[in-house]
Amino acid sequence: MSIVGYLKALMGLIVCVAFMSMVGLVAAFIGPNHGVEIKILIGMTIGAMILGPRLPKSLHALYLANYEVLKKLLGK
């Protein structure tokens, strides 16, 4: 995988994390303002559940991109 593939995999992961963060932020404003950290974590968990199989695919693509780069750097 080339540098372009690496950047594409990284962008896919950034999109997933941004979506999870937005859902966590929305969850932080629901209800009373004590326990905001717990509400954010619950929102991020719900965001990961909404993403479904897209998050593991993004992580796997990033792993494959890193594997190819490290393989070239180490000369294996």
N, CA, C and O atoms as CSV, one atom per row, in Angstrom:
chain,resi,resn,atom,element,x,y,z
A,1,MET,N,N,0.849,-1.175,0.000
A,1,MET,CA,C,0.000,0.000,0.000
A,1,MET,C,C,0.891,1.234,0.000
A,1,MET,O,O,1.876,1.291,0.736
A,2,SER,N,N,0.560,2.189,-0.796
A,2,SER,CA,C,1.368,3.391,-0.921
A,2,SER,C,C,0.991,4.421,0.138
A,2,SER,O,O,0.131,4.186,0.987
A,3,ILE,N,N,1.648,5.545,0.061
A,3,ILE,CA,C,1.357,6.642,0.987
A,3,ILE,C,C,-0.079,7.119,0.800
A,3,ILE,O,O,-0.741,7.496,1.767
A,4,VAL,N,N,-0.557,7.103,-0.433
A,4,VAL,CA,C,-1.938,7.521,-0.700
A,4,VAL,C,C,-2.910,6.566,-0.004
A,4,VAL,O,O,-3.911,7.000,0.565
A,5,GLY,N,N,-2.610,5.264,-0.052
A,5,GLY,CA,C,-3.444,4.290,0.640
A,5,GLY,C,C,-3.419,4.493,2.140
A,5,GLY,O,O,-4.433,4.329,2.818
A,6,TYR,N,N,-2.238,4.854,2.660
A,6,TYR,CA,C,-2.113,5.128,4.092
A,6,TYR,C,C,-2.955,6.336,4.486
A,6,TYR,O,O,-3.667,6.305,5.490
A,7,LEU,N,N,-2.869,7.391,3.696
A,7,LEU,CA,C,-3.649,8.597,4.006
A,7,LEU,C,C,-5.149,8.342,3.870
A,7,LEU,O,O,-5.946,8.896,4.627
A,8,LYS,N,N,-5.531,7.508,2.911
A,8,LYS,CA,C,-6.941,7.162,2.746
A,8,LYS,C,C,-7.448,6.370,3.950
A,8,LYS,O,O,-8.552,6.614,4.438
A,9,ALA,N,N,-6.637,5.419,4.429
A,9,ALA,CA,C,-7.014,4.637,5.611
A,9,ALA,C,C,-7.089,5.530,6.843
A,9,ALA,O,O,-7.990,5.381,7.669
A,10,LEU,N,N,-6.147,6.453,6.966
A,10,LEU,CA,C,-6.144,7.374,8.098
A,10,LEU,C,C,-7.358,8.295,8.058
A,10,LEU,O,O,-7.943,8.590,9.100
A,11,MET,N,N,-7.740,8.748,6.877
A,11,MET,CA,C,-8.909,9.619,6.745
A,11,MET,C,C,-10.185,8.874,7.108
A,11,MET,O,O,-11.082,9.453,7.720
A,12,GLY,N,N,-10.281,7.602,6.741
A,12,GLY,CA,C,-11.443,6.807,7.126
A,12,GLY,C,C,-11.564,6.679,8.634
A,12,GLY,O,O,-12.666,6.741,9.180
A,13,LEU,N,N,-10.433,6.501,9.310
A,13,LEU,CA,C,-10.454,6.406,10.765
A,13,LEU,C,C,-10.802,7.748,11.398
A,13,LEU,O,O,-11.504,7.793,12.408
A,14,ILE,N,N,-10.318,8.832,10.818
A,14,ILE,CA,C,-10.622,10.168,11.340
A,14,ILE,C,C,-12.120,10.454,11.234
A,14,ILE,O,O,-12.705,11.046,12.141
A,15,VAL,N,N,-12.735,10.039,10.136
A,15,VAL,CA,C,-14.177,10.242,9.965
A,15,VAL,C,C,-14.950,9.462,11.023
A,15,VAL,O,O,-15.913,9.978,11.590
A,16,CYS,N,N,-14.540,8.232,11.293
A,16,CYS,CA,C,-15.216,7.422,12.313
A,16,CYS,C,C,-15.080,8.049,13.693
A,16,CYS,O,O,-16.054,8.123,14.444
A,17,VAL,N,N,-13.876,8.499,14.030
A,17,VAL,CA,C,-13.651,9.102,15.347
A,17,VAL,C,C,-14.397,10.429,15.473
A,17,VAL,O,O,-14.909,10.748,16.546
A,18,ALA,N,N,-14.463,11.199,14.400
A,18,ALA,CA,C,-15.200,12.464,14.442
A,18,ALA,C,C,-16.687,12.216,14.673
A,18,ALA,O,O,-17.329,12.944,15.430
A,19,PHE,N,N,-17.239,11.183,14.019
A,19,PHE,CA,C,-18.652,10.874,14.227
A,19,PHE,C,C,-18.904,10.444,15.664
A,19,PHE,O,O,-19.873,10.877,16.289
A,20,MET,N,N,-18.018,9.578,16.193
A,20,MET,CA,C,-18.186,9.142,17.581
A,20,MET,C,C,-18.078,10.322,18.545
A,20,MET,O,O,-18.806,10.378,19.536
A,21,SER,N,N,-17.184,11.256,18.266
A,21,SER,CA,C,-17.030,12.434,19.127
A,21,SER,C,C,-18.258,13.327,19.087
A,21,SER,O,O,-18.669,13.866,20.115
A,22,MET,N,N,-18.851,13.489,17.901
A,22,MET,CA,C,-20.059,14.316,17.804
A,22,MET,C,C,-21.216,13.691,18.575
A,22,MET,O,O,-21.956,14.398,19.259
A,23,VAL,N,N,-21.378,12.375,18.472
A,23,VAL,CA,C,-22.447,11.707,19.224
A,23,VAL,C,C,-22.181,11.831,20.722
A,23,VAL,O,O,-23.113,12.039,21.499
A,24,GLY,N,N,-20.921,11.705,21.135
A,24,GLY,CA,C,-20.574,11.884,22.547
A,24,GLY,C,C,-20.837,13.290,23.032
A,24,GLY,O,O,-21.268,13.486,24.169
A,25,LEU,N,N,-20.582,14.276,22.182
A,25,LEU,CA,C,-20.834,15.670,22.549
A,25,LEU,C,C,-22.324,15.933,22.708
A,25,LEU,O,O,-22.738,16.634,23.632
A,26,VAL,N,N,-23.124,15.379,21.819
A,26,VAL,CA,C,-24.578,15.536,21.932
A,26,VAL,C,C,-25.077,14.870,23.205
A,26,VAL,O,O,-25.950,15.406,23.888
A,27,ALA,N,N,-24.526,13.706,23.527
A,27,ALA,CA,C,-24.946,12.999,24.741
A,27,ALA,C,C,-24.560,13.767,26.003
A,27,ALA,O,O,-25.221,13.630,27.032
A,28,ALA,N,N,-23.500,14.570,25.937
A,28,ALA,CA,C,-23.066,15.326,27.110
A,28,ALA,C,C,-24.072,16.403,27.499
A,28,ALA,O,O,-24.140,16.786,28.667
A,29,PHE,N,N,-24.859,16.900,26.537
A,29,PHE,CA,C,-25.810,17.966,26.827
A,29,PHE,C,C,-27.176,17.446,27.272
A,29,PHE,O,O,-28.053,18.235,27.625
A,30,ILE,N,N,-27.362,16.139,27.259
A,30,ILE,CA,C,-28.647,15.561,27.653
A,30,ILE,C,C,-28.635,15.298,29.156
A,30,ILE,O,O,-27.708,14.672,29.670
A,31,GLY,N,N,-29.628,15.758,29.839
A,31,GLY,CA,C,-29.759,15.496,31.269
A,31,GLY,C,C,-29.005,16.495,32.117
A,31,GLY,O,O,-28.514,17.505,31.613
A,32,PRO,N,N,-28.911,16.207,33.437
A,32,PRO,CA,C,-28.209,17.120,34.342
A,32,PRO,C,C,-26.709,17.135,34.059
A,32,PRO,O,O,-26.181,16.223,33.422
A,33,ASN,N,N,-26.026,18.176,34.536
A,33,ASN,CA,C,-24.631,18.342,34.181
A,33,ASN,C,C,-23.650,17.659,35.140
A,33,ASN,O,O,-22.471,18.012,35.137
A,34,HIS,N,N,-24.080,16.715,35.943
A,34,HIS,CA,C,-23.115,15.924,36.706
A,34,HIS,C,C,-22.873,14.606,35.968
A,34,HIS,O,O,-23.793,14.051,35.368
A,35,GLY,N,N,-21.668,14.120,36.012
A,35,GLY,CA,C,-21.318,12.897,35.305
A,35,GLY,C,C,-21.182,13.081,33.808
A,35,GLY,O,O,-21.583,12.215,33.031
A,36,VAL,N,N,-20.613,14.217,33.397
A,36,VAL,CA,C,-20.494,14.516,31.969
A,36,VAL,C,C,-19.578,13.501,31.283
A,36,VAL,O,O,-19.842,13.097,30.151
A,37,GLU,N,N,-18.502,13.086,31.963
A,37,GLU,CA,C,-17.561,12.144,31.344
A,37,GLU,C,C,-18.240,10.818,31.035
A,37,GLU,O,O,-17.995,10.224,29.985
A,38,ILE,N,N,-19.081,10.355,31.933
A,38,ILE,CA,C,-19.790,9.093,31.717
A,38,ILE,C,C,-20.756,9.225,30.549
A,38,ILE,O,O,-20.886,8.311,29.735
A,39,LYS,N,N,-21.439,10.379,30.471
A,39,LYS,CA,C,-22.363,10.584,29.355
A,39,LYS,C,C,-21.626,10.643,28.017
A,39,LYS,O,O,-22.136,10.157,27.008
A,40,ILE,N,N,-20.428,11.235,28.005
A,40,ILE,CA,C,-19.640,11.277,26.770
A,40,ILE,C,C,-19.220,9.875,26.363
A,40,ILE,O,O,-19.300,9.527,25.185
A,41,LEU,N,N,-18.769,9.060,27.322
A,41,LEU,CA,C,-18.379,7.688,27.010
A,41,LEU,C,C,-19.563,6.868,26.500
A,41,LEU,O,O,-19.412,6.065,25.579
A,42,ILE,N,N,-20.726,7.066,27.089
A,42,ILE,CA,C,-21.927,6.370,26.606
A,42,ILE,C,C,-22.250,6.818,25.180
A,42,ILE,O,O,-22.592,5.990,24.336
A,43,GLY,N,N,-22.145,8.110,24.906
A,43,GLY,CA,C,-22.395,8.621,23.560
A,43,GLY,C,C,-21.404,8.077,22.540
A,43,GLY,O,O,-21.784,7.758,21.414
A,44,MET,N,N,-20.131,7.969,22.928
A,44,MET,CA,C,-19.139,7.423,22.009
A,44,MET,C,C,-19.381,5.941,21.760
A,44,MET,O,O,-19.153,5.454,20.653
A,45,THR,N,N,-19.837,5.224,22.776
A,45,THR,CA,C,-20.172,3.810,22.595
A,45,THR,C,C,-21.343,3.658,21.645
A,45,THR,O,O,-21.336,2.778,20.784
A,46,ILE,N,N,-22.349,4.509,21.792
A,46,ILE,CA,C,-23.492,4.474,20.881
A,46,ILE,C,C,-23.047,4.830,19.465
A,46,ILE,O,O,-23.524,4.236,18.499
A,47,GLY,N,N,-22.134,5.796,19.336
A,47,GLY,CA,C,-21.592,6.141,18.024
A,47,GLY,C,C,-20.860,4.974,17.379
A,47,GLY,O,O,-20.984,4.754,16.174
A,48,ALA,N,N,-20.096,4.221,18.175
A,48,ALA,CA,C,-19.403,3.041,17.640
A,48,ALA,C,C,-20.395,1.967,17.222
A,48,ALA,O,O,-20.174,1.259,16.239
A,49,MET,N,N,-21.490,1.847,17.970
A,49,MET,CA,C,-22.514,0.864,17.602
A,49,MET,C,C,-23.219,1.277,16.310
A,49,MET,O,O,-23.564,0.422,15.494
A,50,ILE,N,N,-23.434,2.573,16.119
A,50,ILE,CA,C,-24.070,3.047,14.886
A,50,ILE,C,C,-23.151,2.801,13.690
A,50,ILE,O,O,-23.614,2.419,12.616
A,51,LEU,N,N,-21.849,3.022,13.879
A,51,LEU,CA,C,-20.904,2.798,12.786
A,51,LEU,C,C,-20.858,1.333,12.363
A,51,LEU,O,O,-20.622,1.028,11.194
A,52,GLY,N,N,-21.079,0.443,13.298
A,52,GLY,CA,C,-21.115,-0.984,12.987
A,52,GLY,C,C,-19.802,-1.492,12.424
A,52,GLY,O,O,-18.754,-1.303,13.043
A,53,PRO,N,N,-19.833,-2.130,11.267
A,53,PRO,CA,C,-18.610,-2.739,10.720
A,53,PRO,C,C,-17.645,-1.745,10.086
A,53,PRO,O,O,-16.542,-2.130,9.699
A,54,ARG,N,N,-18.030,-0.476,9.971
A,54,ARG,CA,C,-17.138,0.493,9.332
A,54,ARG,C,C,-15.914,0.798,10.174
A,54,ARG,O,O,-14.832,1.016,9.628
A,55,LEU,N,N,-16.060,0.820,11.505
A,55,LEU,CA,C,-14.924,1.124,12.370
A,55,LEU,C,C,-13.864,0.027,12.313
A,55,LEU,O,O,-12.690,0.350,12.131
A,56,PRO,N,N,-14.215,-1.259,12.457
A,56,PRO,CA,C,-13.172,-2.294,12.331
A,56,PRO,C,C,-12.520,-2.320,10.945
A,56,PRO,O,O,-11.329,-2.610,10.831
A,57,LYS,N,N,-13.289,-2.019,9.887
A,57,LYS,CA,C,-12.694,-1.977,8.546
A,57,LYS,C,C,-11.677,-0.850,8.449
A,57,LYS,O,O,-10.626,-1.019,7.830
A,58,SER,N,N,-11.975,0.300,9.053
A,58,SER,CA,C,-11.036,1.419,9.039
A,58,SER,C,C,-9.768,1.079,9.812
A,58,SER,O,O,-8.661,1.387,9.372
A,59,LEU,N,N,-9.940,0.441,10.967
A,59,LEU,CA,C,-8.777,0.050,11.759
A,59,LEU,C,C,-7.932,-0.986,11.017
A,59,LEU,O,O,-6.703,-0.931,11.066
A,60,HIS,N,N,-8.579,-1.924,10.336
A,60,HIS,CA,C,-7.853,-2.949,9.591
A,60,HIS,C,C,-7.098,-2.340,8.411
A,60,HIS,O,O,-5.963,-2.729,8.136
A,61,ALA,N,N,-7.714,-1.397,7.719
A,61,ALA,CA,C,-7.039,-0.730,6.602
A,61,ALA,C,C,-5.825,0.057,7.090
A,61,ALA,O,O,-4.789,0.081,6.426
A,62,LEU,N,N,-5.956,0.700,8.250
A,62,LEU,CA,C,-4.823,1.432,8.810
A,62,LEU,C,C,-3.715,0.472,9.238
A,62,LEU,O,O,-2.534,0.777,9.073
A,63,TYR,N,N,-4.084,-0.680,9.785
A,63,TYR,CA,C,-3.096,-1.696,10.158
A,63,TYR,C,C,-2.332,-2.186,8.930
A,63,TYR,O,O,-1.107,-2.298,8.965
A,64,LEU,N,N,-3.046,-2.475,7.854
A,64,LEU,CA,C,-2.391,-2.953,6.639
A,64,LEU,C,C,-1.460,-1.888,6.055
A,64,LEU,O,O,-0.382,-2.212,5.555
A,65,ALA,N,N,-1.871,-0.629,6.116
A,65,ALA,CA,C,-1.026,0.449,5.606
A,65,ALA,C,C,0.238,0.572,6.449
A,65,ALA,O,O,1.327,0.739,5.900
A,66,ASN,N,N,0.115,0.492,7.757
A,66,ASN,CA,C,1.289,0.568,8.627
A,66,ASN,C,C,2.195,-0.634,8.433
A,66,ASN,O,O,3.418,-0.497,8.486
A,67,TYR,N,N,1.621,-1.807,8.210
A,67,TYR,CA,C,2.401,-3.020,8.013
A,67,TYR,C,C,3.280,-2.908,6.773
A,67,TYR,O,O,4.450,-3.288,6.801
A,68,GLU,N,N,2.722,-2.391,5.698
A,68,GLU,CA,C,3.491,-2.240,4.465
A,68,GLU,C,C,4.610,-1.210,4.631
A,68,GLU,O,O,5.718,-1.422,4.138
A,69,VAL,N,N,4.337,-0.115,5.308
A,69,VAL,CA,C,5.357,0.913,5.514
A,69,VAL,C,C,6.483,0.368,6.391
A,69,VAL,O,O,7.657,0.565,6.079
A,70,LEU,N,N,6.140,-0.308,7.473
A,70,LEU,CA,C,7.171,-0.881,8.347
A,70,LEU,C,C,7.952,-1.974,7.640
A,70,LEU,O,O,9.153,-2.123,7.864
A,71,LYS,N,N,7.294,-2.727,6.803
A,71,LYS,CA,C,7.967,-3.777,6.048
A,71,LYS,C,C,9.020,-3.176,5.113
A,71,LYS,O,O,10.111,-3.726,4.964
A,72,LYS,N,N,8.686,-2.046,4.488
A,72,LYS,CA,C,9.652,-1.381,3.616
A,72,LYS,C,C,10.799,-0.759,4.420
A,72,LYS,O,O,11.955,-0.801,3.999
A,73,LEU,N,N,10.467,-0.179,5.584
A,73,LEU,CA,C,11.510,0.454,6.403
A,73,LEU,C,C,12.490,-0.567,6.965
A,73,LEU,O,O,13.693,-0.312,7.020
A,74,LEU,N,N,11.978,-1.725,7.383
A,74,LEU,CA,C,12.836,-2.747,7.977
A,74,LEU,C,C,13.526,-3.614,6.934
A,74,LEU,O,O,14.431,-4.377,7.271
A,75,GLY,N,N,13.122,-3.512,5.690
A,75,GLY,CA,C,13.750,-4.271,4.621
A,75,GLY,C,C,13.415,-5.738,4.610
A,75,GLY,O,O,14.221,-6.552,4.159
A,76,LYS,N,N,12.256,-6.093,5.093
A,76,LYS,CA,C,11.849,-7.514,5.122
A,76,LYS,C,C,11.021,-7.856,3.915
A,76,LYS,O,O,10.590,-9.000,3.766
